[in-house]
């Protein structure tokens, strides 16, 4: 079955960087677009970034444009989110998502905390 497993979260100071990974299995990874979302407790999950199956045409939320970079390695079934110049307002649980066979699949999420 489709599985997504995020990793790479943690505690970082403002201005720091983290790279999140999303390990995918159970579907032909190289043929599906991938997305990253984030959620703060008590708020709706929000879009962060997406990437096509081939890795072209990344798309970003305005709040992260110029600071975050989405990428993928189709040979390893991995999607990444490189996060630079982190701000306290980037604190959230980060999820990767894929739409396969008419439904959305989510990972379990990885916590990112930006604090001094």
Secondary structure as the mmCIF struct_conf table of DSSP 4:
data_model
#
loop_
_struct_conf.conf_type_id
_struct_conf.id
_struct_conf.beg_label_comp_id
_struct_conf.beg_label_asym_id
_struct_conf.beg_label_seq_id
_struct_conf.end_label_comp_id
_struct_conf.end_label_asym_id
_struct_conf.end_label_seq_id
STRN STRN1 UNK A 3 UNK A 7
STRN STRN2 UNK A 10 UNK A 12
TURN_TY1_P TURN_TY1_P1 UNK A 14 UNK A 15
STRN STRN3 UNK A 18 UNK A 25
BEND BEND1 UNK A 26 UNK A 27
HELX_RH_3T_P HELX_RH_3T_P1 UNK A 29 UNK A 31
BEND BEND2 UNK A 32 UNK A 32
STRN STRN4 UNK A 34 UNK A 39
TURN_TY1_P TURN_TY1_P2 UNK A 41 UNK A 42
BEND BEND3 UNK A 43 UNK A 43
STRN STRN5 UNK A 46 UNK A 51
TURN_TY1_P TURN_TY1_P3 UNK A 53 UNK A 54
BEND BEND4 UNK A 55 UNK A 55
BEND BEND5 UNK A 57 UNK A 57
STRN STRN6 UNK A 59 UNK A 60
TURN_TY1_P TURN_TY1_P4 UNK A 62 UNK A 67
STRN STRN7 UNK A 68 UNK A 73
TURN_TY1_P TURN_TY1_P5 UNK A 74 UNK A 77
STRN STRN8 UNK A 78 UNK A 83
BEND BEND6 UNK A 85 UNK A 85
HELX_RH_3T_P HELX_RH_3T_P2 UNK A 88 UNK A 90
STRN STRN9 UNK A 92 UNK A 100
TURN_TY1_P TURN_TY1_P6 UNK A 101 UNK A 102
STRN STRN10 UNK A 103 UNK A 106
STRN STRN11 UNK A 110 UNK A 114
#
